[in-house]
């Protein structure tokens, strides 16, 4: 790979984004020492302002003109850019992190070629752990999760639902996880292309579960809880 080629593509999909959050996300990405390229598929009704795009001149921006959904939006970027770098990051537009995180994660994937998909520890702004990763859900787990999230508290639970939330796992150590959250999915581009990206039949919800499941058929899907 020549020095001009990026090591990592970072893909964002927007829909009426909060610009302060998006700005912090982009600053966070560009703080990395990696050679990388940021690509945006914007599903919003209107384009980002020229003034905002001027702040981040290196971003490659695609205005889709319609709300394609999360997975289809990332597929636009996957199809255009996944062959340009060995690693591809699907990232929410309100996530930020330290300057060394991406380098450290890629170093771990370089050291273990069986890892096809990874995510770091995900926390709230106050540092509290977010339980974003899961085991593969049964229908009743998904229903419980939906109701509890809507209520913003636990109304329904069971032993199996607690296991679905990984509450029986040591979340301070790296572990193989069946379902990696769509907020931060670091792929080997080769594996992402082989499975064809996100299933376009999912407009929102479960698209990350489905893609994690398909990657896990041939490679490890890992949570680096210590990063």
N, C-alpha and C positions, 0 to 999 in steps of 0.2 A: 504494500500500500504506500503510495507516495505521500510526502509530507503535506500535500495540498488537500488530501482527502480526509474527511472527518472520521473520527473513531466512533462517534455516536450521533444519531439523529434523535432529537427531542421533539415529540409531536404533541401539540395542544389543539383541542377542539373548543371553540367558543360558541356561546349563545348568550347574548346580552351580558357580557362579562362586567364584573366590578373592576374598574380600571386600576384602582389602587392595589387590589389583590394581584391582578395580572402583572402590574409593574414590578411588584415584589418577587413574583415567580420568575419573571424574566431576568431580573437582577441576580437572583439566586443561581439560575442556570449559568449565566455568563460569568459568575464568580469562579466557576470551575476552571482548572488549568487544562482540561481536556480540549483537544481539537473537536469541536462539535458544530452541528447545524440545528437551528431551531426552525420548525415548520409549523405553521398555523393554518387550520381549516376553520373558517368562520361561518357558522350556520345562522348568524344573527340576521335580523331584518335589514340592518344597515351596516355599512363597512366601518371598521375602526377609523378614527380620524387621521388625516395625514400628519397632524402634529404628534399624535401618539406613535405612529409608525416611524416617524423621524427620530424618535428617541432610541429606537432599536433597528438601525438600518440593515443589520445582517439577517433579520428575520425574513424567511420566505413565506409570504402571506397569500392564501387562497381564499377568496370570498365565494362561498358556494351558492349564495342567493336563496337558499331555503334551508329549513331545519331538517337535516338528514338524520339526526339522531347521533348519539355518542359514537357507537361502533362504526357506522357508515362514514362519519366525519373522519375518524382516524384511518379508516380504509383508504380514503382519498390520499392521505399522507403516506400510508404504507405502500400503496401502489406506485406513487411517484418517487419515493425516497428510500425505501428499505434496502434497495440494492446499492446504496451509496456509502454504507458504513456497516461494520460488523455487529454493531449493537443499536437497538432501537428502543427508546423510552416513551411509553404512553403516560402522560402526566396530566393531572388536573391543573386548571389555571388558577388555583388558589393554594398551591403547595409550595413551600420554600424550605431550604436546607442549607447546610454549611458548604463551604467551597471544596472540601475534600471528599464529600460523600460519593459523588459519581465515580471518581477515580478509584476509591476503595472498593466499591461494588464491582466495577469492571475487573479490577485485579483479582477478586475472588472468583468471578466467572472464568477468567483466564486460567486460574489455578485448578478449576474443576470443570472440565469440558462436558460433564453430564448435567450441569445446571442450564436449563433452557429459559427460565423465567425467575426473577427475583424482585423482592421489595425490602426496604429497610423498615425499622421501627417507625410507626406513624403515631404522632402525638398531637394533642390539642395545643394551642398557643401557650397554655399554662404549664405544659410539660406532661400532663396526664396522658396515659396510654389510650389510644383509640383501638377498639377491638374491630378492626376492619377486615381481617382475614378470617376464613371460615373452613370448616369441613364442607363437603358437598351436601346440599340441603335435601331433606325429605320435604314433601309438600307441606306437612304440618309445621316444620321448622320455618319455612318461608312465610307462612301465614302468621305464626307467632312473631317473627322478626318484623313483619310489616306493621302489625298491630302495636307492638311495643315501641317501634320507632315513631309511629304517629302519635302515640300517647306521651312520648318522651320519658317513659318510665317502664319498668317491667310489670306488665299486667298478667302475662302468661309465661309459664316456664315448665320445664320437665328435666329429668336427668339427661335425656337425649338432646334436648335443646341446649343445655349447658355444654355438652360435648361439641355440638355444632358450633358454638361460640368459642371453642378451644379453651374452655376454662379448666380443663384437666391437663393442660400443657404448660411447661415452664416457658413463659413468654420472655424471659430474659436471655435465652440462648437461641442460636440459630436452629431452625427446624424445617423439615419438609412439610409443606402445607398444600392441601388439595385445591384451595381456592384463594387466589391472590387478588387483592382489591384493585379495581380499575383506576384508583387515584394515582398509583405509581407502579407501572409494570415495565420492568427492564428485561427485554428479550434479547436473545441471540437473533439477529436478523434472519439468518438462514432458517431457523425453526419457525419464526413468525411467517415467513414467506411460504414454507412448506404446508402449513395448516391453512393458509389463505386469509390470515387476519381475522377480524371479527365476523361472526355470522350476521349478515345484513338483515336477517329476519327479526333481530332484537333491536327495538328502537331505543329502549332504556330499561335498565335493570336486568340482571343475570347475564349480560353479554360478557362480563369479566369471568363469571363462573364457567360459562361454556368454553371460553378461550383457554382458561387455566386447565380445565379438564382435558382439552385436546392436546395441549402442550405436555401435560403430565403423562400422556400415553407413551411418550418416548424419552422424556427428559425430566429431571427433578425441578420442582417448583418450590422455591426456598424463601423463607422469611429470615432476613438477617437482623434479628432482634437486638443485636449488640451494636448496631450502627445507628 
